[in-house]
Structures are given as C-alpha cells and as structure tokens.
Amino acid sequence: MRIAIAGGGIGGLCLAHGLRKAGMDVEVYERERSRTDRLQGYRVHINPHGAAALRECLPERNWQRFERTAGRTGGDGFGFLTERLTPLLLLDPKVENHYSASRITLRQVLLDGLDVRFGKRFERYEQGDDITLHFADGTTASCDVLVGADGIRSRVRRQYLPHGGSEDVGIAAVAGKLFLDEHDWVPAELTVRANTVVPTGRAGMFLAVHDGLGVTDAEGLLFDNERPYLMWAFAAADLTVHDGLDLRAEVLRRIARWSPDLRRVVAESPRETISQWHIRSARVIDRWTPSRVTVLGDAVHAMTPMRGVGANVALRDAQLLTRELAQGGDPVAAIGRYEAEMYDYGFAAVRDSLRAARQFADGGPVARTVFKTVLRTASAVPALKRAMFAG
C-alpha cells in the first residue's frame, strides 16, 4: 500500500515517521522548496499526549534529539491575574512531561531521516484504481491512500470535504517577545508560571516564558539556539488590525491603565518580534463516508490558539492513523475507524478552544466580574479548586 502525505508540517511528518516505522511505503510532498523555508514562529507547547505520539511514531534517534533540544514550558503551574497583576487563582505545576519546542528545531527533528519531495504544491487529485496527485509544476504521482496534512487552507480537504474549512471568529490578536537575557527587571510572577490576565474590559492577555534550550546538532542538522523570552499575546473582539497600524502602540493604548510592568513588557519588546493575526476556527460538519482519502490536523479541525492544543491534536491524529493503517487489511475500513475517533476528539477540541477564545477576548464586564469571583472562591477553597481544574 502506497501512502502519500500532502503537507510537511508537524502532523504530516510525524505520520510519515510512524508509517515508515511500521514498514509502510510513504511519500511526503511539501510545497516549500527546502527544509529551511519555515524558519519562523513562536515556540510550540507539546503536552503529554503530543509527546506520547512523538515517542511512539519517531525513531529513537529522532526522539532523543527532540528531548535534547526541547525546553520546559517556561515555569511551574498556571496563574489567573488581574490587569494590575493581583493573583486571582494560582494552579500547581503538573508532574507530567510538558515540552517547549522551537518550531524551527522541531521541524528539523521531524525532517531528519525522511526523503521529503520539496517544491511540490498539491493542486488536486483524481480517484480511479489509483489516486493520481496533480502538482502546480505540472507533474503527477500516484498512490493508494492520500492524507491531506496541508494546513488550514488544505486543498485536499477542499476537494474531499468541500463543506468544511474554517472561518474568522471575529477576534484579532497581537503577540510579541521580550528577550529575558536583556531584561532582568521582569517580575517573578510573570516568569515562574504561564499566566492569563483577566481584565475588566473585553480583552485578555496570555504570557509564558520559553527557555530557549535549542542546541546546534553535532551531526550537522540545523538547530537554532534561541534565546529565552517572555511571549505575550493580547486579544480583543473589537481589535481591528490593518496595514500601517502600529501594533505595539495600539496594544499600549488599550492597556494604558494596566500594570506598569505589563506595559513595559509590551513597550520593550523588539518591534520585529511583534505580529498580528485574525483567529480562525474550523466549521463543525456532519460525519462523512470514509474513502481512500483522509485529512488530519488543521486541514480538518483547525482551532483557535487559546487552549494551546492544536499541534498536540494533530500529533494524536498521526498516532491514531498510523495505528489503524499499520493493522493492514482494507484501508478504507482503517480510515473509517480513524475518522470516527478523530471526529469526536478533534471537533470537541475545536468547540472547546472556540469557547475559550470568546471568553478570553469578548466577555462583558458582568461576565468578567462573575468569572473573577469564581476564581477567587476556588482559590480560597482548595477542594473546589481541585474539582474545577482536575485534568
């Protein structure tokens, strides 16, 4: 059985390793032209479920490199703070393994050992006895199973599930980095844990430290040696971003009455680290009839970043699809089992992250007051806190 994967992101590359490890014939087709084209982005949080998927799918050599180059998630536990940095609720650290992985480094770890076909922008497929793939450069390829791992604007999904896709949820965000090796004034409450700031107004801010433990690999692979930084992200439902807008000035205007330390974090973040995006979320669709074509990750269940689980759900997809295809037999039956389970947990994560995004950026003053009261009550009653935040 020949398996083609369209897209060389985190989920697609993890799947390729898992299938190869199971002795299967797999090819990855990636639109970027080289392994160094995606040198951008913030670090990604890999939770215990994502780590378990990587551990199962990757060869031992790649897994060891992942562990060696990934840092901690940048602090212990999680905090809810007011805009004046007054604690509302502090959660204890988890004992499971959480990783903070540079997207640059993780991409190199996942590419190591795979013969990816770069410069292959997928256009469409045709189904017959074989599945024929058509690429933008005019070339074709054939396979028995096609997996669309080509991201939020997936062309595989567009043809396979044309009623799916994603939509703008009406929330914009601005994010930046404050490099900690240059700023020793940052208060401890912002560096010992990840924090969500819950202001009175219809906005929110998330902050987390990433320790930048990436190293240069002795065998010549490109690993970045990123500096430790405090990542911040401000979001609001009424935030409109457009060309020419001074993003840093706009955030500073909106947080003018917040803690001076929070304003300083934004003000001293290098302008080149500040970026904006419109948050999108997948449309939840009805179940579909399986075929020899399937999709994973953002191609089918893109979610807002407010829960920080998108990459981990894509890794879970890769782990599950590997297990099902590796059993052999009818590939449509294997894909059907995968899609039935993926549909449940994938779209549950979509709904959960969308709800979190709206609570984060669009709650009114009354709802914010109630939420803060709940957090303070949970903080004062340990049994209630354990019940509310178990798992």
N, C-alpha and C positions, 0 to 999 in steps of 0.2 A: 504494500500500500504506500503510494507516494503522497506525501502531505506537503502542501505549500502554505506558507505563512506570509501574508501581505502585511508588512509593517515590522520594523525592528526596534520597537520600544521595549519597556520593561516586561510587559506581559508576553509579547511575542517571542522575545529572546529567551525568557525563562521556559516557555513552552518548547522551543526548539531544543534546548538542552535536555528537558525531560524526555522528549520523544527520542532523541539520539541515545540517551542513557538506556532507554527501553529497547534499543536496537532497531528503531524505525528509520525509514528513508524520509528526510525532511529537508526542504529548501526554504530559506528566508529571502524575501525580496523587499528591499528598502529603498525609498525614494531619495534619501540623502546620498551624496556622492562619495563620502568616505566615512571612516569610523570616528573622525574628529569634528564632524559638522555640527553636532549638537552640544557645543561647549557653552551651556548657559543654564540658568535656572537656579532656584533655591535648593537647599538640601531636602531630601525626602525622608519622612518618618517611616521606618519599617517596623511594624508591630510584631508580636509573637506569631501571629497567623501568617503574615508575609514572610517572616524569617523561616518558618517551618516549610513553606512552599519552596523557598530558595534552597534550603538544606536538602530537600527531597529531590529536586529537579537538577541541581547543579552537580557537575563532577566535583570530587573532593578538593581538587586543586583550586577551582574557582570559588568554592565555598570558603576555603581558608583565606583566600585573597579578600573576599568580602568582609570577613570578620576582622582581618588585619587592617583594612582601610576604612572601616565604618566607625564612627564615634558613638558616644552615648547621645541620648536625645537632648542633652543640654540641661540637666537639672533633675531634681527629685520631686516627684509629685506634680500637682496642678493647683493653681490658685484662681479664685474669682476675686477681683479687686474693683473698688470704685475708681472713678476718674482722678481721685485725689490719692490713690494708692492705699486706701484703707482696706484691709482684708475683709471680705465677706464670708469666704469659706476656703479653707486650705485642705487639699486632699493628700493623703500619704503617698509616698512613692510605691510603685508596683515592683514586685520581685521578679517578674518575667523579663526576658531579654527584649529590650527595645533598642533599635539602632537609628542613628542619624547618618544617612548615606549621601554623599555628594552625588548628584545626578551624573556629573561628568565621570566620576570614578566608577559608579555603579554600571554605567553604560560600557566602560572598558572591561570590567569584570565579566559582564554578560556577553560581550562580543568575543572574548578570548576563547579560542577553540572552535568557533563557528565560521564557516565559509559563506558569509552573507553576500548576496548579489546586490551590490550598491548601484545607485543610479537607475533603479527600476521603479518608476512611478506607475502604480497599478491604475488601470483605466476601467476595465470591465472583464467579465468572464462569460463563457458560453458553456452550457451543460449538454453533454452527449454521453457516449460511453466513457469518455474522459472529460475532465473540466479543462477548458482552454483559457488561459490567462492572457490578456492583452495589456501591453505596457505602452506608455507615452512615446517611447522611442521606436515604436513600430514592431518590436519583437513580441514573440509569444512563448508560452511554456505550457506544459500540461501536467495534470496531477489527478489523483483520485479523490482527495479531500482538500478543500480550501478553507483556511482560517483567516478571517479578517481581524487583524490586530492593528489596524491603521488609524486609530485615534478617533477623536470626537467628530471629525468630518469624514469618517470612513466611507470610501467608495464601495467597498464590499457590502457594508450594511445598507447603503443607499439602494443597491440593486436587490439584495436579499430581503431586507425589511424596509421597503420604501416609506412605510407609515411611521417608522421610528425616527431616531435622530434626537437632537437637543434643542432647547430654546432658552433665550435670555430670560433670567428670572427677575430682572429689574434692579439688580444690586451691582454696584461698581465697587472696586477695591483698589487701594493704593498700598504698595508694600515697599520696604527698603531694608537696608542692612547698616548696622553700626558696628564697625570693627573694634573688637574689645582689646586688641593689643595696642590700640592708640588711645583708649578711653578707660581710665581706671576709676572714674567717678560714678559709674553706673551703680545704683543702689542694689544691695544684695537681693532684695525681694524680686528683682527682675532677672537675676542670673541663676538662682538656685532652683528654679522651677519654671515651667511654662505657665503663662497667665492669660486670662481673658479679662479685659477691662469692661465693666458693665456700667456705662454712664446713664444719666437720667434721660438724655436725648436719644433720638433714633439713630444710633450708630454703635459701633463696637471696635475694639482693638485687641488683637492677639499678639503676644510676644513670646519668643522662645529662643534660647541660646543654642547654637550649634558649635561644637568644639573643634571642628576642622582637623580631624586626625588623619586625613588622607596622606598617603606617602607615595614617593616615587618607587616604582617596582624595579627590583634588581634585574629582572629579565627583559626590561625594555618596554613594557607596556606603559601607556600614557596614564599616569595617575596624577591628579592635581594635589597640591599640598596647600589646601585652602586655609585661610586664616580664620580663627574663631570669631564669630559675630553674633550679635543680637538681631534676630529677624523680627520685624514688626509689620503688621498688616492692619490697615484701617479700612472699614467698610461702612457704607451707609446707603439706604434705599434712595435717598434724594441726592446722592452724589452723581453729578454729571461730568464726565471727563471728555475732553475734546482736544484736537490738535492745538498746540500753543498754550495749553493750560500749564501753569507752574504747579506741578503736583505737590511738591513739598510745601509751597506757600499755601495751597488750598487746604491741606491737612492741618497745617499750623493755625490757619484761620478758624477751622472748625473745632480745634481743641484748645482754643485760647484760654479757657477757664479751667483746663485740666491741670494736673500736677506739673510743676516746673520741670521735674525730671523727665516726664513723658514728652513734654515739648522739646526738651534738649535732645532726647533720643532722635526725634524726627529732624530737628534743625541741624544736627551734626552728622547725619547720615549722608555719605557722598551722593551727589546728585546722580552720578552714573549708576548707582545701585537701585534707584527708585523707579518703579514701573507701575503700570495700571492694567487692569483687565476687567471685562464685563463677565460676570459669573453666569455660567450656563448649567443646565441640568437636563438629563435625558427625559424624554416623554415616556411615561409608563404605558406600555402597549399590552394588548392581549397576547396570550400564548400563541405560538405558531407551530406549523408542522415541520419537523426536522427534515434535513436533507444532507447531502454530502458537503454542504457549505455551512459554516457557522462563524460566530464572532465572539470576541472576548474584550474585556476591559472597557475603555472609553468608547470603543466602537459600538457598544450596545447599551451600557449603563453608566454613561458619564455622570459625574456627581459634583456637587459644589465642594470646595476645599474645606468647609467648616468642620468636618469631622476628621479630616486628615487620613482617610482610609482608601482613597481611590486607587493608589498603587497597590495596596495590600489586597484589595478585592480582585484586581487584575492578576496578581500572583496566585490568588486562590483559584481563579479561573484556569490558569495554566496548569496548576497542580491537578485539578479535577479532570480536565480534558485529557491530560497525559494518562492518568489512571484508567479512564474509560477506553481510550483508543488502544492502550497497551494490552487490554484484555483480548484483542483480536476479534474475529467474527465480523458481523455486519457493521460497517462504520456508521450507517445511518442510525442503527439501534444505539451504538455507543454515543453518538452525538445527541440523540434524543434523551438519554439518561443525563448527560452533561447539561443540556439546555434546561431540563426540568428543574434540576437543583440550582443551577446558576440563576435562573429566572427568579426563584424565591429569595435567595440571599442578595442577589445583585440589585433588584429593584427595591428591596427593603432598605438597602443602604442608600439608594437614590432618595427615597422618601425621607429617611432619617436625616440625611445631610441637607436636604432642601428645607426641612423644618428648622434645623439648626441655623441655617443661613438667615432665614427670616427672623428668627428670634434674636440672632446676633446683630442684625443691621436694621431691623424695621419694627422693633417693639415700641409701642407708645409709652408715655410717662406712667400711666396707671399700671400697665403690664410690667414695666421695669420695677416699679415700687413693690409690686407683689412678688416678683422674682427675687429681689433683694431680701425681702422679708423671709422668704422660704430658705434662701441660702444662710441667712443669719440664724434662723431657727435650727437648721440642720447642723450648723457649726456648734451650736450650744447643746445639742442633744446627740451624743455620739452614736446611739443606736439608730436614730433617724438617718444620720449621715451614712452609716453602713448600709442601711436598707435602700436609700436613694441611689447610691453610687456603686452598689455591688456590681462588679464586672464592667 
